[in-house]
Amino acid sequence: MGKLVRSANGKIGGVCAGIAEYFDWDVRTLRLVWFVAAIVAVGSPVLFYLILWLVMPEGDKKDYADRMYERLGKKQ
């Protein structure tokens, strides 16, 4: 396991994507769980997300081509 950082591949702040990459989870499932928890817990997970967004360091930014090469398993 590497370092827990916000992912550059995230939708909003990269928090869920960073957590999913760290624990090797499916990011879509984690986002869905986070969304349901935000509704059920009346917004508490939203506050926790914002805190994580501020506390977690930003990961390496990769441009679009680098991400596609990673996904396709090809070298540049």
Order of alpha helices (4+ residues) and beta strands (2+ residues): alpha-alpha-alpha-alpha
